Structure formats: C-alpha cells, structure tokens
Amino acid sequence: MVKSMTGFGRSEAQDENRKFLVEMKAVNHRYLDINIRMPKKLAFFETAIRSLLKNYIQRGKVDVFISYEDFTENKLALRYNSDIAAEYFQYMKKMAQDFELEDSIHVSTLARLPEVFTLEDQAPDEKELWALLEEALKGAAEQFVETRLVEGEHLKNDLLAKLDGMTVLVDEIERRSPEIIREYREKLEEKVKELLADTQIEESRIATEVVIYADKICVDEEMVRLRSHIAGTKAALSAGDGVGRKLDFIAQELNREANTILSKANDMEISNVAIDLKTEIEKVREQIQNIE
C-alpha cells in the first residue's frame, strides 16, 4: 500500500519498576533522517533504536521522543571503596609515626572519611530495560505506520483522480491535432487561390507544405509517452510500498512531455489544454512529494 511521509505514533510500556513513553512524528524528506531525543542514560541504545525503526520507515524526517521514569524506591547502592580506605589508613599510620602519637585508628573513624562509602545509582539490567523500550518503540512505530497508510490511501485516490483528469486533457489534444492540419490546409488553399487567381493549383505542392507543417507541430510521440507515463504512475501506485522516488522521476518525465507539446503548439486551443496539463502535472508532483 502507498504510504504518506507524514505520520504520528505514540505508545507506552511499563512494568512495576519503569515506564517508557515513545512519540514519533514525521514530515517529508528526500531520505531517511531520524532524530532521537531521549535521556542521556539511554544513549547507549541509540544504534539499536535506529536499526529497529529502519524496519518500519524508508523515507522522511522523523523525530522520536523518548521519556523514561524509574519507580524503584531503592535506586541507590552503597559502595565501599577499599583502595581509598587503605590510603587513608596508611597516611594515618604515617602521621602517628611522624608526630609520635598513639595509633588508635578504628573502623568507625575510617568509615566517616570522604569517599570511603559512597551512594551510587544502581545500574539497571540492560536486557530488561531494552525489552521494555523495544515494546514501546514497536507500539509507536506500528501506530506511526498505520497513520501513514491511511494518509497514503487518501493521496493515492487523489492522484488517481488527477491522472484520469490528465488523460482527458491528452484526449482533447489528440482530438484537436488533426483539425489543426485540416484548417491549415484550407487556409493554405484559400491563400494560394487568392494569389494565383484562375491559375491551376498544384495539389502536390500544397500537400508537401501541409506535410512539412504537420511534421513541425506533430505531437504523436509525446502523446504516446504521456499515456505511457500516466499508466506507469497508476501501476506504481497500485504496487504500493516505497514508490515515492520512482513516482517523482515519472512526474519529471510527464512535465517534460507537456513542455514539448506546449512549445510545438501553434494553436490557441491546444496551448490552453497544454497549460492545463502542466498545471495538473505540477499538482501531481506536489502530492508525490508526500509519498514515501
């Protein structure tokens, strides 16, 4: 199915100790650009987060917001720094020797000294943490993709309607093209009759001039390519996933053919239709920019 590049997803995951909230939103972008905002303590998960999201997203500028709450009451752990305690002890013994003091060092004395005992955050279990974060990420990503699919279906229907309208314009140009040749021939014959009066008109000469003129304004090849590109766009839309770049290329080709028709047009009606065609192609190009 066709996906829009704009989307939004939100999901929570929690257990008795922790809670994750993940929100995602995206806008158009030529490539995939993921910007992640999360607490610094989760930074080591960034590579894993990007790898997971690439399974759901191919293109777009995606902003990911991750919030984290820890409900555990005993988040701090007491740590005994034996090296620092040993260093204190050695210096105290040296002081006792230097000043000929009684050596009366007690455990309680050492325990009160700075950095002998410290309180530190307990390191969470990374596997448990990732399992919970992964659950929230997948939930947000799935909702995100769903909103893209819904919007993509609207884009697809709108584009198909515009393509049908373009086909009608192509039909008008094809209908009008033979009439231009006929009208040119009639005008040419009238002009020659005025110039030559009663003199016999050379049919072969007029035919030659008409052929030359017809060749100059002929847009048959452009019509064939336009119809082919319109059909190709419809086929790509039906194919679905990840067709944005291909559709953008086809739209450029559509525009090129319309420009050629406009440059060859020597008729006001065809010029007006060609301008309408270019307008519709530009609308299609704008919509295609929204497709992943």
C-alpha positions as CSV (number, residue, x, y, z in Angstrom):
1,M,0.0,0.0,0.0
2,V,1.0,3.6,-0.6
3,K,2.4,5.4,2.5
4,S,2.4,9.1,3.2
5,M,5.6,10.5,4.6
6,T,3.7,12.4,7.3
7,G,2.6,10.4,10.3
8,F,2.4,10.2,14.1
9,G,2.7,7.4,16.6
10,R,2.6,7.1,20.4
11,S,3.0,4.2,22.8
12,E,3.7,3.5,26.4
13,A,5.2,0.4,28.0
14,Q,5.7,-0.1,31.8
15,D,6.2,-2.7,34.5
16,E,6.3,-2.4,38.2
17,N,9.6,-0.6,38.2
18,R,9.8,1.5,35.0
19,K,7.8,3.3,32.3
20,F,8.7,4.3,28.8
21,L,6.7,6.8,26.6
22,V,7.7,7.0,22.9
23,E,6.2,9.5,20.5
24,M,7.1,9.8,16.8
25,K,6.2,12.3,14.1
26,A,7.5,12.8,10.5
27,V,7.4,15.2,7.6
28,N,8.6,15.0,4.0
29,H,12.3,14.4,3.3
30,R,14.2,13.1,0.4
31,Y,16.0,10.5,2.5
32,L,15.5,8.9,5.9
33,D,16.6,11.3,8.7
34,I,15.9,10.1,12.2
35,N,16.4,12.5,15.1
36,I,16.1,10.9,18.6
37,R,15.6,12.8,21.8
38,M,15.9,10.8,25.0
39,P,17.6,10.8,28.5
40,K,21.4,10.6,28.4
41,K,21.3,7.4,30.5
42,L,19.6,5.7,27.5
43,A,22.1,6.9,24.9
44,F,23.8,3.5,24.5
45,F,20.5,2.3,23.0
46,E,20.7,4.7,20.1
47,T,22.1,2.3,17.5
48,A,19.6,-0.4,18.4
49,I,16.7,2.2,18.2
50,R,17.8,3.3,14.7
51,S,18.1,-0.3,13.5
52,L,14.6,-1.1,14.8
53,L,12.9,2.0,13.2
54,K,14.5,1.3,9.8
55,N,12.3,-1.8,9.7
56,Y,9.3,0.4,9.6
57,I,10.4,3.6,7.8
58,Q,12.2,4.1,4.4
59,R,12.0,7.9,3.9
60,G,11.1,11.1,5.9
61,K,12.4,13.4,8.6
62,V,11.4,11.5,11.7
63,D,11.5,13.0,15.2
64,V,11.5,10.4,18.0
65,F,10.8,11.5,21.6
66,I,11.5,9.0,24.4
67,S,10.8,9.7,28.1
68,Y,11.7,7.4,30.9
69,E,10.5,7.1,34.5
70,D,12.0,4.8,37.2
71,F,9.7,3.9,40.0
72,T,12.1,1.8,42.1
73,E,12.5,3.1,45.7
74,N,16.0,1.7,46.3
75,K,17.7,3.2,43.3
76,L,20.9,3.9,45.2
77,A,23.5,1.3,46.2
78,L,26.2,1.6,48.9
79,R,29.7,1.1,47.6
80,Y,32.8,0.5,49.8
81,N,36.0,2.0,48.3
82,S,38.7,-0.2,49.8
83,D,41.5,1.4,48.0
84,I,40.7,4.9,49.3
85,A,40.2,3.4,52.9
86,A,43.7,1.7,52.6
87,E,45.2,5.0,51.5
88,Y,43.6,6.8,54.5
89,F,44.9,4.1,56.8
90,Q,48.5,4.3,55.5
91,Y,48.6,8.1,55.9
92,M,47.1,7.9,59.4
93,K,49.8,5.4,60.4
94,K,52.5,7.7,58.9
95,M,51.0,10.7,60.9
96,A,51.2,8.6,64.1
97,Q,54.9,7.9,63.4
98,D,55.8,11.4,62.3
99,F,54.3,13.0,65.4
100,E,54.9,10.1,67.9
101,L,51.2,9.8,68.5
102,E,49.3,6.8,69.8
103,D,48.0,4.7,66.9
104,S,44.3,4.4,67.7
105,I,42.7,4.0,64.4
106,H,39.2,2.5,64.5
107,V,36.9,1.3,61.8
108,S,34.3,3.9,62.7
109,T,37.0,6.6,62.1
110,L,37.8,5.4,58.6
111,A,34.1,4.9,57.7
112,R,33.4,8.5,58.3
113,L,36.1,9.8,56.0
114,P,35.0,11.1,52.5
115,E,34.6,8.7,49.6
116,V,35.2,5.5,51.8
117,F,31.5,4.8,51.4
118,T,29.5,6.3,48.5
119,L,25.9,6.0,47.2
120,E,25.6,5.2,43.5
121,D,22.7,4.7,41.2
122,Q,22.1,1.0,40.6
123,A,22.8,0.0,37.1
124,P,19.6,-1.3,35.5
125,D,19.6,-4.7,33.8
126,E,20.1,-3.7,30.1
127,K,18.2,-6.6,28.7
128,E,15.1,-5.9,30.9
129,L,15.4,-2.2,30.0
130,W,15.7,-2.8,26.3
131,A,12.8,-5.3,26.3
132,L,10.5,-2.6,27.8
133,L,11.8,0.1,25.5
134,E,11.5,-2.1,22.4
135,E,7.9,-2.8,23.3
136,A,7.2,1.0,23.4
137,L,9.1,1.6,20.2
138,K,7.3,-1.1,18.3
139,G,3.9,0.1,19.5
140,A,4.7,3.7,18.4
141,A,6.2,2.6,15.1
142,E,3.2,0.4,14.3
143,Q,0.7,3.3,15.0
144,F,3.0,5.6,13.1
145,V,2.9,3.3,10.0
146,E,-0.9,3.0,10.3
147,T,-1.4,6.7,10.1
148,R,0.9,6.8,7.1
149,L,-1.1,4.1,5.4
150,V,-4.4,5.9,6.0
151,E,-3.0,9.2,4.6
152,G,-1.3,7.3,1.8
153,E,-4.6,5.9,0.7
154,H,-6.1,9.4,0.5
155,L,-3.1,10.5,-1.5
156,K,-3.4,7.5,-3.9
157,N,-7.1,8.2,-4.6
158,D,-6.4,11.9,-5.1
159,L,-3.6,11.1,-7.5
160,L,-5.6,8.6,-9.5
161,A,-8.4,11.2,-9.9
162,K,-5.8,13.7,-11.2
163,L,-4.3,11.2,-13.6
164,D,-7.7,10.5,-15.0
165,G,-8.2,14.2,-15.5
166,M,-4.8,14.4,-17.3
167,T,-5.9,11.6,-19.6
168,V,-9.0,13.6,-20.5
169,L,-6.7,16.5,-21.4
170,V,-4.5,14.3,-23.5
171,D,-7.6,13.1,-25.3
172,E,-8.5,16.7,-26.1
173,I,-5.1,17.4,-27.6
174,E,-5.4,14.2,-29.8
175,R,-8.8,15.2,-30.9
176,R,-7.7,18.7,-31.8
177,S,-4.4,17.9,-33.6
178,P,-6.0,16.5,-36.9
179,E,-8.3,19.5,-37.0
180,I,-5.3,21.9,-37.0
181,I,-3.8,20.2,-40.1
182,R,-7.2,20.3,-41.9
183,E,-7.7,24.0,-41.0
184,Y,-4.1,24.8,-42.1
185,R,-4.7,23.1,-45.5
186,E,-7.9,25.0,-46.0
187,K,-6.2,28.3,-45.2
188,L,-3.3,27.4,-47.5
189,E,-5.6,26.6,-50.4
190,E,-7.5,29.8,-50.0
191,K,-4.3,31.8,-49.8
192,V,-2.9,30.2,-53.0
193,K,-6.2,30.7,-54.8
194,E,-6.1,34.4,-54.0
195,L,-2.5,34.7,-55.2
196,L,-2.9,32.6,-58.4
197,A,-6.5,33.6,-59.2
198,D,-7.7,31.4,-62.1
199,T,-4.3,29.6,-62.4
200,Q,-4.4,25.8,-61.8
201,I,-3.4,24.9,-58.2
202,E,-0.7,22.3,-57.9
203,E,-2.1,19.8,-55.4
204,S,1.3,18.1,-54.8
205,R,2.8,21.4,-53.8
206,I,0.1,22.1,-51.3
207,A,0.3,18.5,-50.0
208,T,4.0,19.0,-49.5
209,E,3.5,22.2,-47.5
210,V,0.9,20.5,-45.4
211,V,3.2,17.6,-44.6
212,I,6.0,19.9,-43.6
213,Y,3.7,21.9,-41.3
214,A,2.2,18.7,-39.8
215,D,5.6,17.4,-39.1
216,K,6.6,20.6,-37.2
217,I,3.6,20.5,-35.0
218,C,3.2,16.8,-34.6
219,V,2.9,15.6,-31.0
220,D,2.1,12.0,-31.6
221,E,5.2,10.7,-29.8
222,E,4.6,13.0,-26.9
223,M,1.0,11.7,-26.6
224,V,2.2,8.1,-26.6
225,R,4.8,8.8,-23.9
226,L,2.3,10.8,-21.8
227,R,-0.2,7.9,-21.9
228,S,2.7,5.5,-21.0
229,H,3.8,7.7,-18.1
230,I,0.2,8.1,-16.8
231,A,-0.2,4.3,-16.9
232,G,3.2,3.8,-15.3
233,T,2.2,6.1,-12.4
234,K,-1.1,4.2,-11.9
235,A,0.8,0.9,-11.9
236,A,3.3,2.3,-9.3
237,L,0.5,3.5,-7.1
238,S,-1.0,0.0,-7.2
239,A,2.3,-1.6,-6.5
240,G,2.4,0.3,-3.2
241,D,5.3,0.5,-0.8
242,G,8.3,2.7,-1.3
243,V,7.4,4.2,-4.7
244,G,7.9,7.8,-3.9
245,R,11.3,8.2,-5.7
246,K,10.0,6.4,-8.8
247,L,6.9,8.5,-8.9
248,D,8.9,11.7,-8.6
249,F,11.0,10.6,-11.6
250,I,7.9,9.8,-13.7
251,A,6.4,13.2,-12.8
252,Q,9.5,14.9,-14.2
253,E,9.1,13.0,-17.5
254,L,5.4,13.9,-17.6
255,N,6.4,17.6,-17.2
256,R,9.0,17.3,-20.0
257,E,6.5,15.9,-22.5
258,A,3.9,18.6,-21.6
259,N,6.6,21.3,-22.2
260,T,7.4,19.8,-25.6
261,I,3.7,19.9,-26.6
262,L,3.4,23.5,-25.5
263,S,6.5,24.5,-27.4
264,K,5.2,22.8,-30.6
265,A,1.6,24.1,-30.2
266,N,0.6,26.5,-33.0
267,D,-3.0,26.6,-31.9
268,M,-4.6,28.5,-29.0
269,E,-6.9,25.6,-28.0
270,I,-4.0,23.1,-27.7
271,S,-1.9,25.7,-25.9
272,N,-4.6,26.2,-23.3
273,V,-5.0,22.5,-22.9
274,A,-1.3,22.0,-22.6
275,I,-1.1,24.7,-19.9
276,D,-3.9,22.9,-18.0
277,L,-2.0,19.7,-18.4
278,K,1.1,21.3,-16.9
279,T,-0.9,22.6,-14.0
280,E,-2.3,19.2,-13.3
281,I,1.2,17.6,-13.5
282,E,2.5,20.2,-11.1
283,K,-0.3,19.3,-8.7
284,V,0.6,15.6,-9.1
285,R,4.3,16.4,-8.4
286,E,3.4,18.2,-5.2
287,Q,1.4,15.3,-4.0
288,I,4.1,12.8,-4.9
289,Q,6.5,14.7,-2.6
290,N,4.3,13.4,0.3
291,I,4.7,9.7,-0.7
292,E,7.3,7.5,1.0
